Amino acid sequence: MRWKFLPVVLIASAAAIAQTPAPANAPSPQATAPRTLQAGPVTADLKSSLDSKKAKQGDPVTAVVNADASLPDGTRLPKGTTLNGCVTEVAAYDKKAGSAVGSVTVVFDEAKTKDGTVTPIVSMVRELKPSPMAQYMASQGGGTPADPSAMAPSSSSAPSGAGSSGAGSSAGAAPAANMPAASMPSAAASSSDVAKKEAAEAPAGAVQTAIPDVVLAPPANASASGTIASNGKNVHVDGGSQLMLAVAVRPQQPAQ
């Protein structure tokens, strides 16, 4: 199944990179004026697993780009480029303590090519899928499909003509504000009363991923790349799982 890329616009300020513009009444408009960054689609394989029971804040997280990608500013991220980052927040599931959701928040803030070139980046995780091997094993077992999104009509998650345009689709695309990730429908949310209950208890803005029982939510900290979570248990994502990210080069900070 092909990835479906939604156009993405990332917003940057002089102090940090955020997904929303700075408040209009900010004390120093010149220093905090938002910048719009055009982000390009990048697909990568998670190098190691993520688990809310084991992860700790600051743990390194890496993913390897699995197809050549070009960002709107011309920066190339060839296949094999490593996306480096870390765990920024962890919430382990603990029913006794009243924690009903296990979650892990990560940030990918650096891209390093095979020749050693390092590029600071801003990124947002847009979609999460099982590894090809996990999908194959699930299909051979005859159980629940590894990719439930394959069962949903493509028109439910993307406007006509926006599904398979690939990395070049950002040109002339509508701003991301018109189609935020949180508006993507969850295939699992309406399948049963249990699914509806789980969707209601999941983090705000969470959408079902192609990995069963794992949702993707916007991070509370706008500088992070995304939050993965599971309701009623610790979230676990295997190494080798596929990430679809929106990536832009981080602008240089102005000289003080």
Buried (B, 14 or more C-beta within 10 A) or exposed (E): EEBBBBBBBBBBBBEBBBBEBBEEEBEEEEEBEBEEBBBBBBBBBBBBEBBBBEBEEEBEBBBBBBBEBBBBEEBEBBBEBBBBBBBBBBBBBEEEEEBBBBBBBBBBBBBBBEEEEEBEBBBBBBBBBBBEEBBEEBEEEEEEBBBBBEEBEBEEBBEEEBBEBEBEBBEEBEEBEEBBBEEBEBBBBEEEEEBBEBBEEBBEBBBBBBBBBBBBBBBEBBBBBBBBBBBBBBBBBBEBBBBBBBBBBBBEEEEE
